[in-house]
């Protein structure tokens, strides 16, 4: 769900949240329905420790987006969050630094949809394979990354 374009760029919003600690924004779009409605004004607080289940304001390549965190891949500095709108079938992945703030909602945390669990598991498996230096191959089975043509 995109936010009102009058808010400005994600960098400006990040600065406001860091200096003030909170701000209000207007929701634009329907991917968070029924939790958030188009035109609804919501309060966002700085994201000090986002958790799976939180509704967050994201920096999506310079665009502001509101989604729910539905999974976490990895841990520490190498962690990523899986996010999606409550009414959207599409998942995205965000680094912790891309989470600008936590949106205050009146409804309790929702359990992620099954497709969100599946996406989190698949992305986690892919991250594990990359960490091990393996890439999947349909024809030849596992192939060491160093054995791929053109790899360094």
C-alpha positions in Angstrom: 0.0 0.0 0.0 1.5 3.3 -1.0 1.2 6.3 1.2 0.0 9.8 0.3 2.5 11.4 -2.1 2.3 14.7 -0.1 4.4 13.0 2.6 7.6 13.3 0.4 10.4 10.9 -0.2 11.4 8.0 2.0 14.6 9.8 3.1 12.7 12.8 4.4 10.3 10.5 6.2 13.2 8.6 7.8 14.7 12.0 9.0 11.4 13.1 10.5 10.9 9.8 12.3 14.5 9.8 13.7 14.2 13.4 14.9 10.6 13.3 16.2 10.2 9.7 17.0 6.7 9.6 15.5 4.5 11.1 12.7 1.1 10.7 11.1 0.5 9.7 7.5 -2.5 9.1 5.3 -2.9 5.6 3.8 -3.4 5.4 0.1 -4.5 2.1 -1.5 -6.3 -1.0 -0.4 -3.7 -3.7 0.1 -3.9 -3.5 3.9 -7.7 -3.8 4.0 -9.4 -4.5 6.4 -6.7 -3.5 8.9 -6.2 -0.1 7.2 -8.5 1.7 4.8 -7.7 4.1 2.0 -7.7 7.6 3.3 -7.2 6.6 6.9 -4.7 8.7 9.0 -2.4 6.5 11.1 0.4 7.2 13.6 3.8 5.8 12.9 6.6 5.6 15.5 10.3 5.0 14.9 11.1 1.3 14.3 13.5 0.4 17.1 12.8 -3.3 17.2 10.3 -4.5 14.5 8.8 -7.9 15.0 7.0 -10.4 12.8 3.3 -9.4 12.9 4.0 -5.6 13.0 2.5 -3.3 10.4 5.4 -1.2 9.2 6.2 1.8 7.0 8.9 0.7 4.5 11.4 2.4 2.3 10.7 0.5 -1.0 13.4 1.9 -3.3 12.4 5.5 -2.4 8.7 4.9 -2.2 6.8 4.7 1.1 4.9 1.5 1.6 2.8 0.1 4.4 2.9 -3.7 4.8 2.8 -6.4 7.6 6.0 -8.2 8.5 5.1 -11.9 8.0 8.4 -13.7 8.4 12.1 -13.3 9.1 15.0 -14.9 7.3 18.4 -15.3 8.9 19.5 -13.4 12.0 21.8 -10.5 13.1 23.3 -8.4 10.4 22.3 -10.8 7.6 18.6 -10.9 8.5 15.7 -9.9 6.1 12.0 -9.5 6.7 9.3 -10.9 4.4 6.4 -8.4 4.1 3.0 -8.3 2.4 -0.3 -6.4 2.5 -3.1 -8.1 4.4 -5.2 -8.1 1.2 -2.3 -8.8 -1.2 -1.1 -12.2 -2.5 2.4 -10.8 -3.2 5.3 -10.9 -0.7 8.4 -8.7 -0.7 11.7 -8.8 1.2 13.2 -5.9 3.2 16.4 -5.4 5.1 16.0 -4.1 8.7 17.3 -0.7 7.5 14.4 -0.4 5.1 11.9 -0.4 7.9 11.2 3.2 8.7 8.5 2.9 11.4 5.9 0.8 13.0 2.3 1.7 12.2 0.0 1.9 15.2 -3.1 -0.2 14.5 -6.1 -0.9 16.7 -6.4 -4.5 15.7 -4.2 -7.2 17.3 -1.4 -8.9 15.5 -2.6 -11.3 12.8 -1.1 -14.6 12.1 0.5 -14.6 8.6 -1.2 -16.4 5.8 0.0 -19.8 4.7 1.5 -18.4 1.6 3.6 -16.1 3.7 5.0 -19.0 5.6 5.8 -20.8 2.4 7.5 -17.8 0.9 9.5 -17.3 4.1 10.6 -21.0 4.0 11.6 -20.8 0.3 13.5 -17.6 0.8 15.3 -19.0 3.8 16.2 -22.1 1.9 17.6 -20.0 -0.9 19.6 -17.9 1.5 21.0 -21.1 3.1 22.1 -22.5 -0.3 23.8 -19.2 -1.2 25.6 -19.2 2.2 26.8 -22.7 1.6 28.0 -21.7 -1.9 25.5 -24.0 -3.7 23.1 -23.1 -6.4 20.3 -25.4 -7.4 20.4 -27.0 -10.9 17.5 -28.9 -12.4 19.6 -30.9 -14.8 22.8 -31.7 -12.8 21.7 -31.5 -9.1 23.8 -29.4 -6.7 26.6 -27.4 -8.3 29.3 -25.5 -6.4 29.1 -21.8 -7.1 32.8 -21.8 -8.0 32.1 -24.4 -10.7 29.7 -22.2 -12.6 30.9 -20.7 -15.9 31.7 -17.1 -15.5 31.7 -17.1 -11.7 34.6 -15.6 -9.8 
